[in-house]
Amino acid sequence: MAYKSPWISLSEARDHVAFSLGDADKAWPQLRDAIRDGALEARGFTGKIEEDLPPSWFAEGVPLDNEPSWEMDALFYTDDARFLVDPPAPYLCVERIKVNVETMRELWPGNKTCTQNNSTPPKNHITQKESETAYKKRVKGWLPNKIPPSREEDQKWGKDNGLSRTRIRQLRRNHAPDSWKKTGPKKK
């Protein structure tokens, strides 16, 4: 019998919790609170070493955006906020965060195959590829004589389409034309 790790990525855990709750928007707050309260163990890389993560690092307001980068399973910290917890959170980020799959399934029973990548995600969950395609379509369909959207307008569009603030910022940074990224009043 092959060894199977008791750890799954934070994004897989989020998908399982979203499936169990039937609501993708409630998944991350539930996961964060369970880790913060010590009910769910988390591990991650703080530099080159994987280690158990202190629950205090998941306190609301400590990570930069309060929402992980789901593509990297990472939490980013600002210099100011990282010192609000004891021990202080690492400089910049914790990457490749994992949680204990058995504990997660006890906390959120549901589809046991959800973390095996063969289940249907919740209806308001959008995959990375789908979000990239949708944003590229938004950029391509924007009329040249129309004032480009601000970052806040893009974030509202992203939220309406099931994307996190971190994800829409990433899409804007990677795919928006330079004219959309200029600061100050927008010109036609």
C-alpha positions as CSV (number, residue, x, y, z in Angstrom):
1,M,0.0,0.0,0.0
2,A,1.4,3.4,-1.0
3,Y,2.0,6.1,1.6
4,K,-0.6,8.9,1.6
5,S,0.3,12.2,3.3
6,P,-2.1,13.4,6.0
7,W,-1.7,16.9,4.8
8,I,-3.5,18.7,1.9
9,S,-3.0,22.2,0.5
10,L,-4.9,25.1,1.9
11,S,-6.7,25.6,-1.4
12,E,-7.8,21.9,-1.5
13,A,-9.0,22.4,2.1
14,R,-10.9,25.5,1.1
15,D,-12.6,23.6,-1.7
16,H,-13.6,20.8,0.7
17,V,-15.0,23.3,3.2
18,A,-16.8,25.2,0.5
19,F,-18.4,22.0,-0.8
20,S,-19.3,20.9,2.8
21,L,-20.9,24.3,3.6
22,G,-22.3,24.8,0.1
23,D,-20.9,28.4,0.1
24,A,-17.4,29.3,-1.2
25,D,-17.5,32.7,0.5
26,K,-17.7,31.2,4.0
27,A,-14.9,28.6,3.5
28,W,-11.8,30.7,4.1
29,P,-13.2,32.5,7.2
30,Q,-14.1,29.1,8.7
31,L,-10.7,27.6,7.9
32,R,-8.9,30.7,9.3
33,D,-10.9,30.6,12.5
34,A,-10.3,26.8,13.0
35,I,-6.6,27.2,12.6
36,R,-6.4,30.4,14.7
37,D,-8.4,28.7,17.5
38,G,-6.1,25.6,17.4
39,A,-8.8,23.2,16.2
40,L,-6.9,22.6,12.9
41,E,-3.2,22.1,12.5
42,A,-1.4,24.0,9.7
43,R,2.1,23.6,8.2
44,G,4.0,25.8,5.7
45,F,7.3,27.1,4.5
46,T,8.8,30.1,6.2
47,G,11.8,30.4,4.0
48,K,13.4,27.0,3.1
49,I,12.0,25.1,6.1
50,E,8.6,23.5,6.5
51,E,7.3,23.8,10.0
52,D,4.1,23.8,12.1
53,L,2.6,27.3,12.0
54,P,1.5,29.1,15.2
55,P,-2.3,29.7,15.2
56,S,-1.8,33.4,16.0
57,W,-0.4,33.9,12.4
58,F,-4.0,33.4,11.2
59,A,-5.6,36.0,13.3
60,E,-7.9,38.3,11.3
61,G,-6.1,41.5,10.3
62,V,-2.6,40.0,10.5
63,P,-2.2,38.7,6.9
64,L,-2.0,41.6,4.4
65,D,-5.2,40.9,2.5
66,N,-6.9,38.6,5.1
67,E,-7.2,36.2,2.2
68,P,-4.5,33.8,1.0
69,S,-3.0,33.7,-2.5
70,W,-4.8,30.5,-3.5
71,E,-2.4,29.8,-6.4
72,M,0.5,29.6,-4.0
73,D,-1.3,28.6,-0.8
74,A,0.5,31.6,0.8
75,L,-0.3,34.3,3.3
76,F,1.4,37.6,3.0
77,Y,2.3,39.9,5.9
78,T,3.1,43.6,6.2
79,D,6.0,44.7,8.4
80,D,3.6,46.4,10.8
81,A,1.1,43.6,11.1
82,R,3.5,40.8,11.4
83,F,4.7,42.1,14.8
84,L,1.2,42.1,16.2
85,V,1.4,38.4,17.0
86,D,3.6,36.3,19.2
87,P,5.8,34.8,17.8
88,P,6.1,37.5,15.1
89,A,5.0,36.3,11.6
90,P,7.8,35.8,9.1
91,Y,9.0,38.6,6.8
92,L,6.8,38.7,3.7
93,C,5.0,35.4,3.6
94,V,4.4,31.8,4.5
95,E,4.1,29.6,1.4
96,R,2.7,26.1,0.6
97,I,0.4,26.1,3.6
98,K,-1.2,22.7,4.3
99,V,-3.7,21.4,6.9
100,N,-4.3,18.0,8.4
101,V,-6.9,16.3,6.2
102,E,-8.4,14.0,8.8
103,T,-9.0,16.8,11.3
104,M,-10.5,18.9,8.5
105,R,-12.9,16.1,7.5
106,E,-14.0,15.8,11.2
107,L,-14.7,19.5,11.4
108,W,-16.4,19.7,8.0
109,P,-17.9,16.3,7.1
110,G,-19.2,16.0,3.7
111,N,-18.0,14.7,0.4
112,K,-15.0,12.6,1.4
113,T,-13.7,12.6,-2.2
114,C,-13.8,16.4,-2.5
115,T,-10.1,16.7,-1.9
116,Q,-9.3,14.0,-4.5
117,N,-9.9,16.4,-7.4
118,N,-12.9,14.5,-8.7
119,S,-15.8,16.4,-7.3
120,T,-17.8,19.4,-8.4
121,P,-16.8,22.7,-6.7
122,P,-19.5,24.9,-5.2
123,K,-21.5,26.9,-7.7
124,N,-19.9,30.3,-6.8
125,H,-16.3,28.9,-7.0
126,I,-14.3,29.9,-10.1
127,T,-11.1,28.1,-11.1
128,Q,-7.8,29.9,-11.8
129,K,-8.0,29.2,-15.6
130,E,-11.7,30.4,-15.7
131,S,-10.8,33.6,-13.9
132,E,-8.0,34.3,-16.3
133,T,-10.1,33.7,-19.3
134,A,-12.9,35.9,-18.0
135,Y,-10.6,38.7,-17.2
136,K,-8.9,38.5,-20.6
137,K,-12.3,38.6,-22.2
138,R,-13.2,41.7,-20.1
139,V,-10.0,43.5,-21.2
140,K,-10.5,42.5,-24.9
141,G,-14.1,43.6,-24.9
142,W,-13.4,47.0,-23.4
143,L,-14.2,49.8,-25.9
144,P,-11.1,51.9,-26.8
145,N,-12.9,55.2,-26.4
146,K,-14.3,54.3,-22.9
147,I,-12.5,55.3,-19.7
148,P,-10.7,52.2,-18.4
149,P,-11.9,50.7,-15.1
150,S,-10.2,51.7,-11.8
151,R,-8.6,49.1,-9.6
152,E,-11.7,49.4,-7.3
153,E,-14.0,48.8,-10.3
154,D,-12.0,45.7,-11.3
155,Q,-12.2,44.5,-7.7
156,K,-16.0,44.9,-7.7
157,W,-16.2,43.0,-11.0
158,G,-14.0,40.3,-9.5
159,K,-16.1,40.0,-6.3
160,D,-19.3,39.8,-8.5
161,N,-17.6,36.9,-10.3
162,G,-16.5,35.0,-7.2
163,L,-12.8,36.2,-7.2
164,S,-10.8,37.2,-4.2
165,R,-9.3,40.7,-4.0
166,T,-5.8,39.1,-4.2
167,R,-6.7,37.2,-7.3
168,I,-8.2,40.2,-9.1
169,R,-5.2,42.2,-8.3
170,Q,-3.0,39.5,-9.7
171,L,-5.1,39.3,-12.9
172,R,-5.0,43.1,-13.2
173,R,-1.2,43.2,-12.7
174,N,-0.6,40.4,-15.3
175,H,-3.3,41.1,-18.0
176,A,-4.5,44.7,-17.8
177,P,-3.1,47.2,-20.4
178,D,-0.7,49.8,-19.0
179,S,-3.3,52.5,-19.6
180,W,-5.6,50.8,-17.0
181,K,-2.8,50.9,-14.4
182,K,-2.0,54.6,-14.5
183,T,-2.8,56.5,-11.4
184,G,-4.8,59.8,-11.3
185,P,-7.8,60.7,-13.4
186,K,-8.5,58.3,-16.2
187,K,-8.6,59.6,-19.8
188,K,-10.6,58.3,-22.7
